[in-house]
Amino acid sequence: MSKSTIKKLLQSMTKAEIVEMALELYSARKEAKEYLEFYACPDEKGKLEEYKSIIR
């Protein structure tokens, strides 16, 4: 599926439907949860330290 298809779908949805979909995604995937948490409250230093410790 292309970005343009997703964009059309999102534009056709109500705000409540988009919120519900985002919450379902948050619950369904660990990666989505991490992304949304970082998007809502970015902590660059904390994330940098997390990845540094993984690399070490």
N, C-alpha and C positions, 0 to 999 in steps of 0.2 A: 504494500500500500504506500502511496506517495504522500509527501507532506501536503500537497494541494488537496488531496482527498480528505486527509485528517482535518485540514483547515476548514473545508466546506462542511464537514460533519460537525465540528465544534461551533461554527457560526450558525448552524441550524438548531442547535440545542439551547435550552434555556439555561440561565445561570444555575438554577437548582440542579439540573441534570449534570452540568459540568462539575459542580461541587461533589455530587454523589459519585460520579465516575472517578474523581481524584481521590476521594476517600476509599473507594473500593481498591484502586490501584495501590494506595498507601498500605492497605491491609494485606494485599495479595503478594507483593514482592518486596523482599528485603532491600534490593537496590533502589526501588522506587521510593521506599520509606526514607532511606539515607539521602537520596537526591532532594526530595521534598523538604526534609528537615533542614538541609543545608541551604536550600533556596529560600526558605522562610527566615532562617536565622544563620547567615553565613559566619563561620568561624574559621577563617583561613589559617590562622596560626595553629589552632587545634587540629585541623585536618592535615596540615603540613607535618606536624609532630607525629600524628598517627601513621602517615605513610613513611616517614623517616624510620620509625620503629619497625615497620614491616620490612623495609629494605635492609635494615641492620640484621 
